[in-house]
Amino acid sequence: MLPRLRPLLPLLPVLSSLAACQSTNRQSADLLVYNATVYTVDSAFSKVQAFAVKDGKFVAVGSAAELRGKFQAKQEIDAQGQFIYPGFYDAHCHFYRYALGLRDADLVGTASWAQVVQQLQRQRQQYPQAVWLTGRGWDQNDWPVKQFPSKDTLDALFPNTPVFIVRVDGHAALVNQKALDLAGVTARTPISGGVIGRDARGRLTGLLVDNAVDLVSGKIPEPTAAEAEAALLEAQRRCVAVGLTSMADAGLEKANVDRLDALQQQGKLKVRLYAMLAPTKENKDFYLRRGPVFKDRLTVCSFKVYADGALGSRGACLLHPYSDRPQETGFLLSSVAEFRALAKELAASRFQMNTHAIGDSSNRLLLDIYGEVLRGQKDRRWRIEHAQVVSGPDVAKFGQFGIVPSVQPTHATSDMYWAGERLGPERLKTAYAFNDLRKQYGQVALGSDFPVEDINPLFGFHAAVARQDAKNYPAGGFQMENALSRPDALRGMTTWAAHAAFEDRQKGSIRPGLAADFVVLNTDLLEAPKEKLRAAQVQQTWIAGEQVFKLK
C-alpha cells in the first residue's frame, strides 16, 4: 500500500501552502459573532446570521459561512441561536438625575399616603445622618383618595429634618415646614409658571408644582465628586443590564456635562450620551459661542426647554379646561415672548430646540413657533418631547415643519387609568397618538423618561406595540389605532432615536461603519407573543465591541 501513496506526497506541501495562503488572505477582526438571528435594523430591516467587528465598529454582516471564511477574529462567539439587536437607545430620560436619586426613598407604586410615610420612616432609619430626607415616585392617582397630600404628617414626624419628596412625573413635590423655612418660602412668596399650595385659610400645604419646586430643590446640597461618580457608575451598571447603550439625558448644566465627559474620557463611563442642555445663561454663553460637541460617546447639540408641566399634576397647558377641574387649564412655564426669543436665538445657531410639551395648547404654541423661526428648514431635527396631547389640526405640523416627535410609550399605559378624567373622552382620542405622529414625520423617537418610568426599554417596546400594562391590561390594548408595528417600535429605540440626535451615521443599526453596540436577548421581539415581551431577558450588552454586561 505504501508505494501507491508516494505519488501523492509531493502534493502535501502544495495543499499546506494553499491552506496557509487562505488563512493569510482572511481579514483580521477583533470579534466575530455567528449562529444568531441578527436584526440589523438597516433600511431593509434585514436579518443575518453573523457579523464581524474591528476597532469598535461593525465591518461586515452576512452568513456564518461567509464571514467565518472571510475573517480571522481574535474572539469568536457562537450565539447559539439567540437574538441580537442594535444597542437600545433611550431617546428621552434623565440619567444624571436617576443616578443621584438612587439613595432617595423609592416611593414608586405606593398605594396610599400611609405607605409613603412608612417608606420615609424606613429611609430615615437607614440613613440617619443625611441632612435631607428625599424621595421620589409617589402618585396620588394610585391611591384610594386621589388628592394631593399635605405636609402635616411630615411636620409631626420630621420637625427638624427638611423633607423633599417628588411626584412620579417630577413636576410636583411635597415638602415639610423645615424645608420651606430653609428655602424662605412663605404664603406671600410670588411664583410664575407654578403653584405654591395653600389651603382654604391661606396656609401652606407643602405642595409645590412646576417652577415652585425649584424654590426648595435648589437648597438641597450637591453630592461630592466621589459620591456623584459612584452614583453614575451604579446607574450605568443598571442601564447596561437592561440593554441600554445610548441615552438622551434631558436638561443638564455645564458642570453635569463636564463630569460625564470626564468619566467617559477616563474609560469609566462606557455608555453613549446625548446631552440636552438646560437653557441657562451659563450654558448659552458657553455652548452657543463654542458650537455643538460631537465626540465618540458624547453629543451636545441641543437645548431642553419646558413649555408646561404634567397632566397628572394638572400643570399641562390645555386649550380648554380640565374635565375634572373646569376652572383650570394648566399653565405655561415661561411667557410666549420668552419661548419665541429663545427659538429665534437657537434657529440662528447650529443647536436643536427640544421642548417638553404635554398639553394641546403648549404643543400648538411651540409647533407654531418652530414653524415660524425655522422658515422651511426641515432637517434641523427640532423636537417636541412627549407630545402627549396634540389636537387633530396640529398633528400635521410635525410633518409640515419637519419636527421630530419624541415620545414615551409607557406614559400611555401609566396614564390610561386616569387620563380620561383629566381630558374627557373626545380629547383623549388625540392623546398618546404615537402612530399618527409617526405617519406625519415618518419616524418617532422612543424613550422612557426614567426615573419617571422604569429604565427597562423592553417595557417601552411592549407598551408601544401592545398598548398594555405589565398585567396585559386592558384586553385588546388601549387606543390600538395608535400602536406601533414591531419593526417601527424597534426602529424607534435604535436608528430613529439616533436620527433624532444627529447620530444616525454613527450608530443605531448593525451595518458596516457604525459603532458596534449590540444587545443579545433570549427572545425574538418581532415574533414572540405580546404577553411575553416584558419578560424578555438581556443576556449580553456590548458597546464599541466591548462586553459591558453578561447575565450570570
HUPE-V195553 format. One record per residue. N is the residue number from 1. SS is DSSP state (helix for helix, strand for strand, loop for the rest). OMEGA is omega in whole degrees, -180 to 180 (* if undefined). NEAR is the number of other ideal C-beta (glycine too) atoms within 12 Angstrom. Layout:
n=N ss=SS omega=OMEGA near=NEAR
n=N ss=SS omega=OMEGA near=NEAR
This chain:
n=1 ss=loop omega=-176 near=5
n=2 ss=helix omega=180 near=8
n=3 ss=helix omega=-179 near=8
n=4 ss=helix omega=-178 near=8
n=5 ss=helix omega=-174 near=11
n=6 ss=helix omega=180 near=11
n=7 ss=helix omega=-178 near=10
n=8 ss=helix omega=-175 near=13
n=9 ss=helix omega=179 near=14
n=10 ss=helix omega=-180 near=12
n=11 ss=helix omega=-175 near=13
n=12 ss=helix omega=177 near=14
n=13 ss=helix omega=180 near=12
n=14 ss=helix omega=179 near=13
n=15 ss=helix omega=178 near=14
n=16 ss=helix omega=179 near=14
n=17 ss=helix omega=179 near=14
n=18 ss=helix omega=179 near=14
n=19 ss=helix omega=178 near=14
n=20 ss=helix omega=-180 near=13
n=21 ss=helix omega=179 near=12
n=22 ss=helix omega=179 near=15
n=23 ss=helix omega=180 near=16
n=24 ss=helix omega=-177 near=12
n=25 ss=helix omega=178 near=14
n=26 ss=loop omega=-180 near=21
n=27 ss=strand omega=179 near=21
n=28 ss=strand omega=176 near=20
n=29 ss=strand omega=177 near=32
n=30 ss=strand omega=-174 near=28
n=31 ss=strand omega=173 near=34
n=32 ss=strand omega=179 near=39
n=33 ss=strand omega=-178 near=42
n=34 ss=strand omega=-179 near=35
n=35 ss=loop omega=-180 near=25
n=36 ss=loop omega=166 near=36
n=37 ss=strand omega=-174 near=31
n=38 ss=strand omega=173 near=40
n=39 ss=strand omega=-174 near=40
n=40 ss=loop omega=-174 near=34
n=41 ss=loop omega=172 near=44
n=42 ss=loop omega=-175 near=27
n=43 ss=loop omega=179 near=13
n=44 ss=loop omega=-176 near=13
n=45 ss=loop omega=-175 near=24
n=46 ss=loop omega=175 near=20
n=47 ss=strand omega=177 near=26
n=48 ss=strand omega=-179 near=33
n=49 ss=loop omega=-170 near=31
n=50 ss=strand omega=173 near=37
n=51 ss=strand omega=179 near=52
n=52 ss=strand omega=-177 near=42
n=53 ss=strand omega=174 near=41
n=54 ss=strand omega=178 near=25
n=55 ss=loop omega=174 near=19
n=56 ss=loop omega=-179 near=26
n=57 ss=strand omega=172 near=31
n=58 ss=strand omega=179 near=43
n=59 ss=strand omega=179 near=30
n=60 ss=strand omega=172 near=36
n=61 ss=strand omega=179 near=39
n=62 ss=strand omega=179 near=29
n=63 ss=loop omega=179 near=21
n=64 ss=helix omega=-178 near=28
n=65 ss=helix omega=-179 near=15
n=66 ss=helix omega=-174 near=19
n=67 ss=helix omega=178 near=33
n=68 ss=helix omega=176 near=26
n=69 ss=helix omega=-174 near=21
n=70 ss=helix omega=-173 near=26
n=71 ss=strand omega=170 near=33
n=72 ss=strand omega=-172 near=22
n=73 ss=strand omega=176 near=27
n=74 ss=strand omega=-180 near=16
n=75 ss=strand omega=175 near=21
n=76 ss=strand omega=-179 near=22
n=77 ss=strand omega=172 near=31
n=78 ss=strand omega=-176 near=17
n=79 ss=loop omega=175 near=29
n=80 ss=loop omega=174 near=16
n=81 ss=loop omega=-179 near=19
n=82 ss=loop omega=-170 near=29
n=83 ss=strand omega=-175 near=33
n=84 ss=strand omega=-178 near=45
n=85 ss=strand omega=170 near=48
n=86 ss=strand omega=178 near=49
n=87 ss=loop omega=-177 near=51
n=88 ss=strand omega=-175 near=54
n=89 ss=strand omega=175 near=51
n=90 ss=strand omega=-172 near=52
n=91 ss=strand omega=176 near=48
n=92 ss=strand omega=177 near=48
n=93 ss=strand omega=179 near=49
n=94 ss=loop omega=-175 near=38
n=95 ss=helix omega=-178 near=46
n=96 ss=helix omega=-180 near=40
n=97 ss=helix omega=178 near=32
n=98 ss=helix omega=-179 near=35
n=99 ss=helix omega=-176 near=38
n=100 ss=helix omega=-179 near=31
n=101 ss=helix omega=-177 near=34
n=102 ss=helix omega=177 near=29
n=103 ss=helix omega=174 near=24
n=104 ss=loop omega=172 near=34
n=105 ss=strand omega=-179 near=34
n=106 ss=strand omega=-176 near=27
n=107 ss=loop omega=179 near=38
n=108 ss=loop omega=177 near=29
n=109 ss=loop omega=177 near=19
n=110 ss=loop omega=-172 near=30
n=111 ss=loop omega=180 near=20
n=112 ss=loop omega=175 near=21
n=113 ss=helix omega=179 near=29
n=114 ss=helix omega=178 near=17
n=115 ss=helix omega=176 near=25
n=116 ss=helix omega=-179 near=38
n=117 ss=helix omega=178 near=31
n=118 ss=helix omega=179 near=21
n=119 ss=helix omega=180 near=30
n=120 ss=helix omega=178 near=38
n=121 ss=helix omega=177 near=24
n=122 ss=helix omega=179 near=19
n=123 ss=helix omega=-179 near=29
n=124 ss=helix omega=178 near=26
n=125 ss=helix omega=-179 near=15
n=126 ss=helix omega=-179 near=17
n=127 ss=loop omega=-175 near=19
n=128 ss=loop omega=-177 near=13
n=129 ss=loop omega=-179 near=10
n=130 ss=loop omega=-178 near=25
n=131 ss=loop omega=178 near=22
n=132 ss=strand omega=172 near=33
n=133 ss=strand omega=-175 near=39
n=134 ss=strand omega=179 near=39
n=135 ss=strand omega=-178 near=40
n=136 ss=strand omega=167 near=40
n=137 ss=strand omega=-180 near=34
n=138 ss=strand omega=-180 near=39
n=139 ss=loop omega=-177 near=38
n=140 ss=helix omega=178 near=30
n=141 ss=helix omega=179 near=31
n=142 ss=helix omega=-174 near=25
n=143 ss=loop omega=177 near=21
n=144 ss=loop omega=175 near=13
n=145 ss=loop omega=-171 near=13
n=146 ss=loop omega=179 near=22
n=147 ss=loop omega=176 near=18
n=148 ss=loop omega=177 near=30
n=149 ss=loop omega=175 near=35
n=150 ss=loop omega=-173 near=24
n=151 ss=loop omega=-171 near=38
n=152 ss=helix omega=-179 near=22
n=153 ss=helix omega=179 near=24
n=154 ss=helix omega=178 near=35
n=155 ss=helix omega=-178 near=27
n=156 ss=helix omega=-176 near=17
n=157 ss=helix omega=-175 near=23
n=158 ss=loop omega=-175 near=33
n=159 ss=loop omega=-175 near=18
n=160 ss=loop omega=180 near=19
n=161 ss=loop omega=178 near=29
n=162 ss=strand omega=-178 near=33
n=163 ss=strand omega=-180 near=45
n=164 ss=strand omega=-180 near=44
n=165 ss=strand omega=-172 near=48
n=166 ss=strand omega=175 near=40
n=167 ss=strand omega=-174 near=39
n=168 ss=loop omega=-177 near=36
n=169 ss=loop omega=-179 near=40
n=170 ss=loop omega=-176 near=40
n=171 ss=loop omega=176 near=40
n=172 ss=strand omega=179 near=43
n=173 ss=strand omega=172 near=50
n=174 ss=strand omega=-180 near=44
n=175 ss=strand omega=177 near=45
n=176 ss=loop omega=-176 near=40
n=177 ss=helix omega=180 near=31
n=178 ss=helix omega=179 near=27
n=179 ss=helix omega=178 near=37
n=180 ss=helix omega=-179 near=34
n=181 ss=helix omega=180 near=22
n=182 ss=helix omega=-180 near=24
n=183 ss=helix omega=-180 near=29
n=184 ss=loop omega=-180 near=13
n=185 ss=loop omega=177 near=37
n=186 ss=loop omega=179 near=17
n=187 ss=loop omega=-179 near=18
n=188 ss=loop omega=-179 near=11
n=189 ss=loop omega=179 near=22
n=190 ss=loop omega=178 near=13
n=191 ss=loop omega=176 near=24
n=192 ss=loop omega=-179 near=18
n=193 ss=loop omega=180 near=29
n=194 ss=strand omega=-178 near=34
n=195 ss=strand omega=168 near=31
n=196 ss=strand omega=-172 near=35
n=197 ss=strand omega=176 near=33
n=198 ss=strand omega=176 near=25
n=199 ss=loop omega=-176 near=17
n=200 ss=loop omega=180 near=8
n=201 ss=loop omega=178 near=8
n=202 ss=loop omega=-180 near=12
n=203 ss=loop omega=-180 near=19
n=204 ss=strand omega=178 near=32
n=205 ss=strand omega=-176 near=33
n=206 ss=strand omega=179 near=40
n=207 ss=strand omega=176 near=39
n=208 ss=strand omega=-179 near=41
n=209 ss=strand omega=176 near=40
n=210 ss=strand omega=-173 near=41
n=211 ss=loop omega=179 near=29
n=212 ss=loop omega=180 near=37
n=213 ss=helix omega=-177 near=41
n=214 ss=helix omega=-180 near=30
n=215 ss=helix omega=-178 near=31
n=216 ss=helix omega=-176 near=40
n=217 ss=helix omega=180 near=33
n=218 ss=loop omega=-180 near=20
n=219 ss=loop omega=180 near=23
n=220 ss=loop omega=-176 near=28
n=221 ss=loop omega=176 near=17
n=222 ss=loop omega=177 near=19
n=223 ss=loop omega=174 near=27
n=224 ss=loop omega=179 near=12
n=225 ss=helix omega=-180 near=15
n=226 ss=helix omega=179 near=11
n=227 ss=helix omega=-180 near=19
n=228 ss=helix omega=180 near=30
n=229 ss=helix omega=180 near=24
n=230 ss=helix omega=-179 near=20
n=231 ss=helix omega=-179 near=30
n=232 ss=helix omega=180 near=38
n=233 ss=helix omega=175 near=28
n=234 ss=helix omega=177 near=23
n=235 ss=helix omega=177 near=37
n=236 ss=helix omega=180 near=37
n=237 ss=helix omega=-179 near=23
n=238 ss=helix omega=-178 near=28
n=239 ss=helix omega=-179 near=44
n=240 ss=helix omega=179 near=39
n=241 ss=loop omega=176 near=28
n=242 ss=loop omega=173 near=38
n=243 ss=loop omega=179 near=47
n=244 ss=strand omega=176 near=47
n=245 ss=strand omega=178 near=47
n=246 ss=strand omega=179 near=51
n=247 ss=strand omega=173 near=53
n=248 ss=strand omega=-177 near=49
n=249 ss=strand omega=-167 near=47
n=250 ss=strand omega=170 near=44
n=251 ss=strand omega=-176 near=31
n=252 ss=strand omega=172 near=37
n=253 ss=loop omega=-180 near=29
n=254 ss=helix omega=-180 near=24
n=255 ss=helix omega=177 near=22
n=256 ss=helix omega=-179 near=35
n=257 ss=helix omega=180 near=35
n=258 ss=helix omega=180 near=25
n=259 ss=helix omega=179 near=35
n=260 ss=helix omega=180 near=40
n=261 ss=helix omega=-179 near=27
n=262 ss=helix omega=180 near=20
n=263 ss=helix omega=175 near=30
n=264 ss=helix omega=-180 near=29
n=265 ss=helix omega=178 near=16
n=266 ss=loop omega=-180 near=15
n=267 ss=loop omega=-180 near=15
n=268 ss=loop omega=-180 near=22
n=269 ss=loop omega=-175 near=35
n=270 ss=loop omega=-174 near=38
n=271 ss=loop omega=178 near=49
n=272 ss=strand omega=-175 near=44
n=273 ss=strand omega=172 near=43
n=274 ss=strand omega=-173 near=50
n=275 ss=strand omega=171 near=46
n=276 ss=strand omega=-176 near=45
n=277 ss=strand omega=168 near=42
n=278 ss=strand omega=-176 near=32
n=279 ss=loop omega=178 near=37
n=280 ss=loop omega=179 near=23
n=281 ss=helix omega=-180 near=15
n=282 ss=helix omega=-179 near=19
n=283 ss=helix omega=-179 near=31
n=284 ss=helix omega=-179 near=25
n=285 ss=helix omega=-177 near=14
n=286 ss=helix omega=-170 near=20
n=287 ss=helix omega=179 near=33
n=288 ss=helix omega=176 near=26
n=289 ss=helix omega=-177 near=13
n=290 ss=helix omega=-176 near=18
n=291 ss=loop omega=-178 near=13
n=292 ss=loop omega=179 near=27
n=293 ss=strand omega=176 near=27
n=294 ss=strand omega=176 near=20
n=295 ss=loop omega=-177 near=20
n=296 ss=loop omega=-176 near=26
n=297 ss=loop omega=-179 near=37
n=298 ss=strand omega=174 near=34
n=299 ss=strand omega=176 near=38
n=300 ss=strand omega=-178 near=39
n=301 ss=strand omega=-178 near=35
n=302 ss=strand omega=173 near=45
n=303 ss=strand omega=180 near=38
n=304 ss=strand omega=-176 near=40
n=305 ss=strand omega=175 near=42
n=306 ss=strand omega=176 near=40
n=307 ss=loop omega=-178 near=48
n=308 ss=strand omega=-178 near=45
n=309 ss=loop omega=-175 near=42
n=310 ss=loop omega=-179 near=42
n=311 ss=loop omega=-176 near=47
n=312 ss=loop omega=179 near=36
n=313 ss=loop omega=179 near=43
n=314 ss=loop omega=174 near=42
n=315 ss=loop omega=177 near=42
n=316 ss=loop omega=-175 near=47
n=317 ss=loop omega=-175 near=39
n=318 ss=loop omega=176 near=39
n=319 ss=loop omega=180 near=25
n=320 ss=loop omega=-173 near=22
n=321 ss=loop omega=174 near=21
n=322 ss=strand omega=-180 near=32
n=323 ss=loop omega=-179 near=23
n=324 ss=loop omega=177 near=21
n=325 ss=strand omega=-170 near=22
n=326 ss=loop omega=-180 near=13
n=327 ss=loop omega=-176 near=11
n=328 ss=loop omega=175 near=23
n=329 ss=loop omega=-174 near=25
n=330 ss=loop omega=-175 near=40
n=331 ss=loop omega=173 near=33
n=332 ss=strand omega=-179 near=37
n=333 ss=loop omega=173 near=38
n=334 ss=loop omega=180 near=30
n=335 ss=loop omega=178 near=15
n=336 ss=helix omega=-180 near=21
n=337 ss=helix omega=180 near=13
n=338 ss=helix omega=177 near=21
n=339 ss=helix omega=-178 near=35
n=340 ss=helix omega=-180 near=25
n=341 ss=helix omega=179 near=20
n=342 ss=helix omega=180 near=37
n=343 ss=helix omega=178 near=38
n=344 ss=helix omega=180 near=19
n=345 ss=helix omega=-179 near=23
n=346 ss=helix omega=177 near=36
n=347 ss=helix omega=179 near=27
n=348 ss=loop omega=180 near=18
n=349 ss=loop omega=177 near=26
n=350 ss=loop omega=-176 near=23
n=351 ss=loop omega=173 near=37
n=352 ss=strand omega=170 near=45
n=353 ss=strand omega=-178 near=45
n=354 ss=strand omega=-170 near=47
n=355 ss=strand omega=171 near=44
n=356 ss=strand omega=178 near=47
n=357 ss=strand omega=-178 near=50
n=358 ss=loop omega=-174 near=48
n=359 ss=loop omega=-179 near=45
n=360 ss=helix omega=177 near=43
n=361 ss=helix omega=-180 near=33
n=362 ss=helix omega=177 near=45
n=363 ss=helix omega=180 near=44
n=364 ss=helix omega=-177 near=33
n=365 ss=helix omega=-175 near=36
n=366 ss=helix omega=176 near=46
n=367 ss=helix omega=180 near=42
n=368 ss=helix omega=178 near=27
n=369 ss=helix omega=177 near=37
n=370 ss=helix omega=-179 near=42
n=371 ss=helix omega=-179 near=29
n=372 ss=helix omega=-173 near=21
n=373 ss=helix omega=-179 near=27
n=374 ss=helix omega=174 near=28
n=375 ss=loop omega=174 near=16
n=376 ss=loop omega=178 near=14
n=377 ss=loop omega=-171 near=21
n=378 ss=loop omega=180 near=20
n=379 ss=loop omega=173 near=18
n=380 ss=loop omega=177 near=30
n=381 ss=loop omega=171 near=39
n=382 ss=loop omega=-169 near=44
n=383 ss=strand omega=164 near=49
n=384 ss=strand omega=179 near=50
n=385 ss=strand omega=179 near=44
n=386 ss=strand omega=179 near=53
n=387 ss=loop omega=-171 near=50
n=388 ss=loop omega=-179 near=49
n=389 ss=strand omega=-178 near=45
n=390 ss=loop omega=-179 near=42
n=391 ss=loop omega=-176 near=30
n=392 ss=helix omega=-178 near=20
n=393 ss=helix omega=-176 near=16
n=394 ss=helix omega=-178 near=35
n=395 ss=helix omega=-177 near=33
n=396 ss=loop omega=-177 near=21
n=397 ss=helix omega=177 near=35
n=398 ss=helix omega=177 near=40
n=399 ss=helix omega=-178 near=23
n=400 ss=helix omega=-177 near=19
n=401 ss=helix omega=-179 near=35
n=402 ss=loop omega=-176 near=29
n=403 ss=loop omega=-179 near=46
n=404 ss=strand omega=171 near=46
n=405 ss=strand omega=180 near=52
n=406 ss=strand omega=-169 near=50
n=407 ss=strand omega=-177 near=51
n=408 ss=loop omega=-175 near=46
n=409 ss=helix omega=-178 near=55
n=410 ss=helix omega=174 near=42
n=411 ss=helix omega=-179 near=42
n=412 ss=helix omega=-176 near=43
n=413 ss=helix omega=173 near=37
n=414 ss=helix omega=-175 near=39
n=415 ss=helix omega=-169 near=40
n=416 ss=loop omega=-179 near=31
n=417 ss=loop omega=-174 near=21
n=418 ss=loop omega=-177 near=24
n=419 ss=helix omega=178 near=35
n=420 ss=helix omega=177 near=24
n=421 ss=helix omega=180 near=21
n=422 ss=helix omega=-168 near=38
n=423 ss=helix omega=-171 near=37
n=424 ss=loop omega=-172 near=22
n=425 ss=helix omega=-177 near=14
n=426 ss=helix omega=-179 near=15
n=427 ss=helix omega=179 near=30
n=428 ss=helix omega=-177 near=27
n=429 ss=loop omega=180 near=23
n=430 ss=loop omega=177 near=32
n=431 ss=strand omega=179 near=40
n=432 ss=loop omega=-173 near=43
n=433 ss=loop omega=-171 near=39
n=434 ss=helix omega=-179 near=48
n=435 ss=helix omega=176 near=30
n=436 ss=helix omega=179 near=30
n=437 ss=helix omega=178 near=42
n=438 ss=helix omega=-179 near=33
n=439 ss=helix omega=-178 near=21
n=440 ss=helix omega=-176 near=28
n=441 ss=helix omega=-176 near=37
n=442 ss=loop omega=179 near=22
n=443 ss=loop omega=171 near=37
n=444 ss=loop omega=179 near=47
n=445 ss=strand omega=-175 near=55
n=446 ss=strand omega=176 near=51
n=447 ss=loop omega=-178 near=53
n=448 ss=loop omega=-173 near=46
n=449 ss=loop omega=-179 near=44
n=450 ss=loop omega=13 near=43
n=451 ss=loop omega=175 near=35
n=452 ss=loop omega=175 near=41
n=453 ss=loop omega=180 near=37
n=454 ss=loop omega=-178 near=36
n=455 ss=loop omega=-173 near=37
n=456 ss=loop omega=-178 near=32
n=457 ss=helix omega=178 near=51
n=458 ss=helix omega=173 near=41
n=459 ss=helix omega=177 near=38
n=460 ss=helix omega=177 near=49
n=461 ss=helix omega=179 near=47
n=462 ss=helix omega=-180 near=41
n=463 ss=helix omega=-179 near=46
n=464 ss=helix omega=-174 near=47
n=465 ss=helix omega=-178 near=39
n=466 ss=helix omega=-177 near=39
n=467 ss=loop omega=180 near=36
n=468 ss=loop omega=178 near=32
n=469 ss=loop omega=-176 near=28
n=470 ss=loop omega=179 near=21
n=471 ss=loop omega=-180 near=13
n=472 ss=loop omega=175 near=22
n=473 ss=loop omega=-3 near=18
n=474 ss=loop omega=177 near=17
n=475 ss=loop omega=-179 near=14
n=476 ss=loop omega=176 near=14
n=477 ss=loop omega=-178 near=28
n=478 ss=loop omega=179 near=34
n=479 ss=loop omega=-173 near=29
n=480 ss=helix omega=176 near=24
n=481 ss=helix omega=179 near=17
n=482 ss=helix omega=170 near=36
n=483 ss=loop omega=176 near=31
n=484 ss=loop omega=172 near=39
n=485 ss=loop omega=-180 near=23
n=486 ss=helix omega=176 near=28
n=487 ss=helix omega=-179 near=29
n=488 ss=helix omega=177 near=32
n=489 ss=helix omega=178 near=42
n=490 ss=helix omega=175 near=44
n=491 ss=helix omega=-178 near=40
n=492 ss=helix omega=-179 near=48
n=493 ss=loop omega=176 near=57
n=494 ss=loop omega=-172 near=49
n=495 ss=helix omega=179 near=42
n=496 ss=helix omega=175 near=41
n=497 ss=helix omega=178 near=52
n=498 ss=helix omega=177 near=40
n=499 ss=helix omega=-177 near=37
n=500 ss=loop omega=-179 near=47
n=501 ss=loop omega=-176 near=43
n=502 ss=loop omega=-179 near=31
n=503 ss=loop omega=-174 near=42
n=504 ss=loop omega=175 near=33
n=505 ss=loop omega=-178 near=18
n=506 ss=loop omega=-172 near=35
n=507 ss=loop omega=176 near=40
n=508 ss=loop omega=-178 near=43
n=509 ss=loop omega=177 near=41
n=510 ss=loop omega=178 near=44
n=511 ss=loop omega=-174 near=35
n=512 ss=loop omega=178 near=22
n=513 ss=loop omega=-179 near=22
n=514 ss=loop omega=-179 near=36
n=515 ss=strand omega=-177 near=38
n=516 ss=loop omega=175 near=41
n=517 ss=loop omega=-180 near=49
n=518 ss=strand omega=-177 near=52
n=519 ss=strand omega=177 near=50
n=520 ss=strand omega=180 near=39
n=521 ss=strand omega=176 near=39
n=522 ss=loop omega=-172 near=25
n=523 ss=loop omega=174 near=32
n=524 ss=loop omega=-177 near=23
n=525 ss=loop omega=-177 near=42
n=526 ss=loop omega=-175 near=27
n=527 ss=loop omega=-174 near=18
n=528 ss=loop omega=174 near=24
n=529 ss=loop omega=-176 near=19
n=530 ss=helix omega=-177 near=30
n=531 ss=helix omega=179 near=20
n=532 ss=helix omega=-171 near=21
n=533 ss=helix omega=-178 near=33
n=534 ss=helix omega=-179 near=31
n=535 ss=helix omega=178 near=20
n=536 ss=loop omega=-172 near=33
n=537 ss=loop omega=176 near=26
n=538 ss=strand omega=179 near=36
n=539 ss=strand omega=-180 near=29
n=540 ss=strand omega=173 near=34
n=541 ss=strand omega=-178 near=39
n=542 ss=strand omega=175 near=40
n=543 ss=strand omega=-179 near=39
n=544 ss=loop omega=178 near=32
n=545 ss=loop omega=179 near=33
n=546 ss=strand omega=178 near=27
n=547 ss=strand omega=-179 near=26
n=548 ss=strand omega=175 near=34
n=549 ss=strand omega=172 near=31
n=550 ss=strand omega=180 near=16
n=551 ss=loop omega=-178 near=19
n=552 ss=loop omega=* near=7
